[in-house]
Amino acid sequence: MTLRKLLPMAFGAAMLVGGSLMASAAMTATVTVGGQPMFASKNIVENAVNSADHTTLVAAVKAAGLVDTLETKGPFTVFAPTNEAFAALPAGTVDTLLKPENKAMLTKVLTYHVVAGRLDFASLHKLIDAGNGSATLKTVAGETLTAMLNGPHNIVIADAKGNVAHITTYDVTQSNGVIQVIDKVLLPG
């Protein structure tokens, strides 16, 4: 083959390889949450314990005995309230929930933030479109959340009591699911 024929083929191959590498890098890009990178190779618990914004959630998950569950294969979508979200609850609520005698109530609140499956922004948006503006999500607690659009790239989640949480950080990919960081604690009915 002549150089004239090889050059376009080499260029095409380089573009193909370069494009694949860029796509691969984009798929494995880490998201920073609570000042720390969240790695797609780690599970929900392994990443959450490193987030400075989720220390209350992690303490609650431990108190409820849900660590082993959230380390399983899943996949799960966790709507993860920040420390600020927990702090916005009425005074004494978190301390009361963390007491051993309230473990069942704590478990219900926490599992109300978990949906079976991997629901990233695109999946949620598709469900909302299919539902003509809202999507009903069945939680692991057995109750429902409602996902709705609030602008072209802003999904909000409403709980059974009508409280609305905004997703503030989307698509934190985990080995066993995805975390959507939210700004409010969702409460079951």
Rosetta blueprint (number, residue, H / E / L):
1 M L
2 T L
3 L H
4 R H
5 K H
6 L H
7 L H
8 P H
9 M H
10 A H
11 F H
12 G H
13 A H
14 A H
15 M H
16 L H
17 V H
18 G H
19 G H
20 S H
21 L H
22 M H
23 A H
24 S H
25 A H
26 A H
27 M H
28 T L
29 A L
30 T L
31 V E
32 T E
33 V E
34 G L
35 G L
36 Q E
37 P E
38 M E
39 F L
40 A L
41 S L
42 K L
43 N L
44 I H
45 V H
46 E H
47 N H
48 A H
49 V L
50 N L
51 S L
52 A H
53 D H
54 H H
55 T H
56 T H
57 L H
58 V H
59 A H
60 A H
61 V H
62 K H
63 A H
64 A H
65 G L
66 L L
67 V H
68 D H
69 T H
70 L H
71 E L
72 T L
73 K L
74 G L
75 P L
76 F E
77 T E
78 V E
79 F E
80 A E
81 P E
82 T L
83 N H
84 E H
85 A H
86 F H
87 A H
88 A L
89 L L
90 P L
91 A L
92 G L
93 T H
94 V H
95 D H
96 T H
97 L H
98 L L
99 K L
100 P H
101 E H
102 N H
103 K H
104 A H
105 M H
106 L H
107 T H
108 K H
109 V H
110 L H
111 T H
112 Y L
113 H L
114 V E
115 V E
116 A E
117 G L
118 R L
119 L L
120 D L
121 F H
122 A H
123 S H
124 L H
125 H H
126 K H
127 L H
128 I H
129 D H
130 A H
131 G L
132 N L
133 G L
134 S E
135 A E
136 T E
137 L E
138 K E
139 T E
140 V L
141 A L
142 G L
143 E L
144 T E
145 L E
146 T E
147 A E
148 M E
149 L E
150 N L
151 G L
152 P L
153 H L
154 N L
155 I E
156 V E
157 I E
158 A E
159 D L
160 A L
161 K L
162 G L
163 N L
164 V E
165 A E
166 H E
167 I E
168 T E
169 T E
170 Y E
171 D E
172 V E
173 T E
174 Q E
175 S L
176 N L
177 G E
178 V E
179 I E
180 Q E
181 V E
182 I E
183 D L
184 K L
185 V L
186 L L
187 L L
188 P L
189 G L
